[in-house]
Amino acid sequence: MKNIDQLLQSVPVTGTDLNRRNFIGTAGKGLVAATIVGGLTSDTAQAQTSSAGGPGGKSMANVITVDVPSQHATSERQQENGASMLKPDNRIGYAIVGIGELTMGQIMPAFGSCKYSKPVALVSGDAAKAKKVAAQHGIPEKNIYNYQNFDQIKNNPEIDAVYIVLPNSMHEEFVIRAAKAGKHVLCEKPMANSSKEAQNMIEACKKAGKKLMIAYRIQYEPNNRLMMKWTRENHFGKVKVINSVNVQNIGDPNQWRLKRALAGGGSLPDIGLYCINTNRFLTGEEPNMVSAVIHTDAADPRFKEVEDKVMWQMFFPSGTVANNTTAYSVHDSKHYRCYADNGGWFGMDPAFNYNGLKIEASKAEGKLEMKQNVIVGEKQQFALEMDHFAQCIMENKEPYTPGEEGLQDHKIMEAIYESAKTGKPVKLANITTLDTFRNEANAPKE
């Protein structure tokens, strides 16, 4: 077992937990909506049945559906006016490993919007903070663990799955320990610090007979899924060029994201990964070549160990080219645009944020340029991915974004680093099938 104290040495933190992201958004609106819907006396409820059964007898057979009439005319955009969810006792129980910024700002509030998931345990190096969080979410103190006694989760039947929300270098150890403890694993991205570690994680979960899913929330989010559909269906023609940008101005130079041993790299694995994965998701293709340049100001105290700006291109078998930019030293911007050959373009700005996502599109019609702002609606992204994994566990299906999806991104990132180092393009395996590393048979329903 790795010594976590050694891993965290020289990294000042508040308490002993680590923050996983710098960006905090608001969440939890679904909790209010679910409470209101559940309290209407005129609702009609019916149970839907399923033959599948998960741990402890949990299954989709216990789903309760509540529908209410719409107040809107059929000419208007229709709102969601119902809810289908499991009773709390039948939901998949998660142990959240790490109580940092992402956990507190997004994951814990997301459970209020979940239909099939609930928090039942916490794993933290800060006992006092863990007790406060447990009290906020109705988690008994007996279900609080630390990094040393983590393996005892094997004796807790309330825990069906663990959600790993730790610094990247710790993912491998805790995924493997969770699998050996008999628990399914949802792991934050990037999957690990290297493709070798990622492969070890996949093999450990397979050996233990446990599911492994990587938390690519963009692939479960409705706006981005519509962009994928438009790309695949040639909505504005064949997409020839994709421009993706994910940049932000990172703060404290002593934080773990700027320590190579903990993060594995700088802006590329942290936020540039969104560009890589979304390019692949939109097209369904795998790049067969990358070309990259890295530029870092060595005088900036933040970048003594990791890179700042990375610019790279991904070349796909169909001829589509993706231009990507990521950086840790400029004002926050997270967007992409797809340029097609039939007089149109489309994309999202912002695209990778936790909320407030917006679709934009433009198409020529004669002498007119028609700009479009398409409204899909917003859903809690972490609730979507946790519920997907919960359904996979109950129905014994493989997740849409399994470990192999994360492994592929690591292989691409390693090629990007190599290209930047050598100054030459780097070829990758020529994969011509679509959605090669996703479980398309279990794709999220539109």
N, C-alpha and C positions, 0 to 999 in steps of 0.2 A: 504494500500500500504506500502511495506517495505521502510525504509529509506536507500537509497543506500549509502549515506555518512557514515552511521553507519556501513554498511557492509564493506566499504573500509577503515575504520579507522585503522590506524597504518600500512597500506600497502603503501609504497612509490612507486609512479609511475611517468612516464613522462606525464605531463598534467594531465588529469583525465580519460584517456582511459586506458584499461588494455590489455596487450598482452596475447594471448590465447595459443600460442605454442612457443617453443624455437627454433624450426628448421625452417629455411627459405630456400626454394628452388627457382630455377628460373622457370618462367612460362611465358605465353603469346606468345609462338612461333606460336600458332594457329592463332593469330591476323594477323601475316605476311602472313601465308598461305592463310587465307580467303581473304585477300586484293588482293593477286596475282590472285587467282582463279577467283574472281569476276570481275577482270579487263580484262580477255582475250576476245578478240573480236570474236574468233572462237568457243566460248562455245555454247552449245545448252541448252536452259532452258525450263523447263516445270513445271507447277503447279500440285501438287498432291492434291487430294480432300479428305475430311473427313467430316462426318456428325456431328461430335462433335463440340461444341462451348463452349468457356470459358468466363471469365469475359470481359465485354466491347466488346463482339463480336469477341474476339480473338479465333482462332481455327487453327487446322492443315490444314484446307482447303487452307490456304494462304502460304503453304510451297512452296518454289521455289528450284528446283533441277538443278544443273549445273554439267555436265559431260565433261571431256576432255579425249582424247585418251592417252593410256599408251605408253611410249617409250620403255618398257621392253618386251623382248621375253617371251613367255608363260612358258619357262623353268626356269625363274627367279621368285624370291619372288615378288609378286605383291604389289604395293603401292596403297594407297588411291588416287584416281584421280578425285574426284568429291566432291561436297558439297550440302547438302540439309538443308535449313534453312529458317526461317521466315524473312520477312522484319522487320526492327527495330521497326516500329510502332505497329506491331502485336505481339511482344514478351511479355512474362510475366514480369511485373515490380517488382523488388525486392527492399525492404528497408533493408539495412544492419545495424544490431544493434550491435555496438561496432566496433571501428576502431583501433584494436591492431595489433599484429604481424601477426596473421593468416590472418586477413582481408587484410592487406597491402601486405603481401608476397605471398598470394595465391589466395584469393577470388576475389579481384578487378582485378588482371591480368587475372583471369580465364574467365571473361566476354568476353574477346577478342576471346576466343575459343568457346563461347556458340552459339548455333543455335536457341534457343527458349527463352533465358533469357536476361535481361538487368538490370543494376542498375538504379534506379530512385530516391532513397532517402537514406539518412544516418541518423543514430541515434547515438549521441555521447555526452559525457560530456565535450568535448573540442571543443568549437565553432570555434576557430582559425584553428585547425587541420582539422575539418570537412569542412570548407570553401576551404581549399587547396585541399583536396581529391575530393570535389565536382567539383572544377575547372578542375582537371585532367581528370575527367570522364564525363564532360558535364552534371552534375547534377545541376539543378537550386537551388539557395540558399533558395528559398521558401520551398524546400523539405528537408531541414535540420531540424532535431528535436533533443531534448535532452531527458534525462530520465524522466524529470518531465512532459513535454507536449507530451510525446509519444502517449497518447491515441488519440490525434488529427489526427493521421494517418487515422482514420475512415472516415474523410472528404476528403481524397485524393484518387480519383479514379485511379490515375496513379499507385498506390501501390496495387498489387495483392497478394503479399506474403511478409513475412519478414523472414530474415535469422538471427537467434539468435547466436551471436558469443561473448558471455559474460562469466564471471566466472560461474562455475557450479551452485553455490547457487542461482544465479539470473535467471536461466532458467525457473523455475516454474513460477515466477511472470510475466516475460515478454511473455512467451508463452500464459498464461491465458489472459493477457492484450491484446495481439495481436488478440487472438480468439474473445474476446469481442468487439474488434474494427472491426471485420468482415474480418480479413485477414487470409489466409492460412499460415502455419508455417513450416519452415525448421529449425531444431534445432541441434546445434553441440552436440557431445558426450563428456563425458557421459551425458546422458539425463538430469540428475538432481543430487541431493546429496543423494537420497534415493528412494526406490521403492514406498514409500508413495507419495512423490512428483511427481514421474513419473506417477502414477495412477491418481493423480489430474489433471495433464496436459492432459492426454488422455480424461478424462471425460469432461474437459472444452472445448476441441476442438469438441468433439462429440455433446455437448449441443449447441454449436454455429454453428454446421453444417459446420465446417472447417476442412481441411485436416492437418494432422500432420505427418511429416517425420523426421526421425533421420538420421543425415549425416554420415552414414557408407560408406565412399567413397570406401573402399576396396571391397565391394560387387558389385560395379559398374565398377571396374577397370578390363580391359581385361586380364592381366596376371593372376591375382588372380582368375578370373572367369574360366580360363583354368585349373588352379589347382583344382578348385572345380569340374569341369567336369571330370578330371582324377580320382579324389577320388571317385566320384559317379559311374563312369563307370568301376571301377577296372582296370584302364589302365595298371598298373603294378601288379595287384592282389589286394586283400583286404587290405586296409590300417589298420594296427594293432596298430601302435604307431605314434603319432605326437609330435615332439619337437618344441616348440615355444619360442623365446626369443625376448623381447623388452626392452632394457635398454639404459640409457643415463646418463650423468653426469650433473645434474641440477646446476644452478648457484646461483644467489643472494638469500640468505636465507630469505630475506624480501618479496619476490614475493608472489603473491596470491596463487600460486599452493602449497605453503608450509604452508598455513593457513587453518586449518581444517574447519572453518566456511565457507570459500569461496569455497574450493575444495572438501570437503567431505571425503578426504583421500589423500594419497600420490601417489606413483607410480602405485598402482593397478587401481584406476579409471581413471588416466590420460593416461598411456601408456600400462599398463597390460590389459586394456579393449580390445585392439587390438587382443591380444592372445585369450581371451575368445570368442570374437565375430567371429574371423576367424576360430577357431576350430569348432564352431557351423555351420558356413557357409560352410566350406569344407565338413563336413560330412552330413549336413542337420539334424543332431540329436541334442537332448537336453541331457545334462548330468543328470544322476540320483544320482550321488554322487560326492563330492569333498573332497580333503584332502589337508591341507595347513600348511605352516610354514612361519612366518615373523621374519626377523632379522634386527634390526635397531641399529646403534651406537648412543646411547643417548648423547655422548659427541660431536657429530657433530651438529653445530648450525643450520644446515638446517632441522634437524629432531626433533625439539622440540615438534611438534604437529602432524606430519604425519609419516607414515611408509616409509622405504627405500626399502629393498629387500623382495620380496615375491616369494616363490616357491610353486607351487600347482599342483595337478593332477585333471583332470576331467575324469570321467568314464562314458562311453556312453552305452546305452542298447545293441548295437551290439557287444560289447566287445572291441571296440577301446578305447585306453587310451591316453590322451594328457598330456604331461609334459610341464609345463610353468614356465618361469622365467621373472620377471620384477624387475628393480632397478633404483634408482635415483643417484647412486654414482659411476658408472663405465663408461668406454668409450662406446660411441654410437654403438649399434649393433641391427639390426632389421631383424630377419629371422625366417623361419620355414622349417622343413623337415618332409615329410610323408614317413614312412617305411611300405612297403607292403610285402605280403607273397609269392610273385612269382618272387623273384630275382631282385627286383628293389626298388629304392627310388626316390623321387622328392620333389621339394620345391622351395623356393625363397630366395635369399640373394643379395641385401636387398629386404624385402617384404612389409614393412609398410611405407616406405619413400614417399615423395610427387612426386619424380621422380627418374629415374635411376634404376628402378626395373629390376631384372634379374632372370630368371628361370634356375634351374639346375636339372639334373636328371642323374640317373645311372642305368644300367641294365646289368645283366650277360648274356653272350652268349657263351656257351661252356667254353673255357679257357680264354675268353676275358671279361673284364669289360668295357662296352661301356658308356663313359661319354657324356652327351648331354648338349648343351647350346641352348635352344629354344628361338627364337626371335619372339615375338608377335607384338611388336611395342608399342609406348608410346602415351597416351592420357592425356589431362589435367583432373585430377581426380575431381576437384571441378566443372568444367564445366559439366562433365558427370552427377554428382548428381543434380546440379541445373537444368539442362535441363530435367532430368527425372521427377523432381517435377513439372516443368513447363508443361510438357506433361500431367501429371496426372491432373493438374488443368484444362487445356484446354479440355481434353477428359473425365473429371469427373470420373477418376479411382483412386483407392487407391494406394498409393506408395508401392514399393517393401519392403522398410524398415520402416514400420509405428511405432507409439509410442509403440505398444506391443513388438516390437523387442528390443527396449531400456529398457523397463520394465523388460524383461526376464534377460538381462545382470545385472541389479541391484539386482535381486533376487539371481543370482549366486554369485555376489560379496559379498553380505551379508552373504551367506553361507561360502564363503572363509574366511572372517573375523572371523566368528563364529568358524570354524574349527581350525584356527590358535590360537584363544583364548583358546579353550578347549583342544587342542591337540588331537582331535578325528575327524574322518571322519564325514561329515554331508550329510545326504540323502536329495535329492530333489524329486519333483514330478516325477513319472515314466511316461514320455511322449514317446510314441512309434511312433507317426506320424512324417513325415519328413516336414521340413520347416514350422513348426507349427505357427510361429509368423511372417512369411514373406507372402507377397501377391504374391505367385508364379505365379498366372495368369497374373501378370503385371511385370514379370521378365525382366531385360534388354535384348535386342536382341543381339545375338552373332555377 
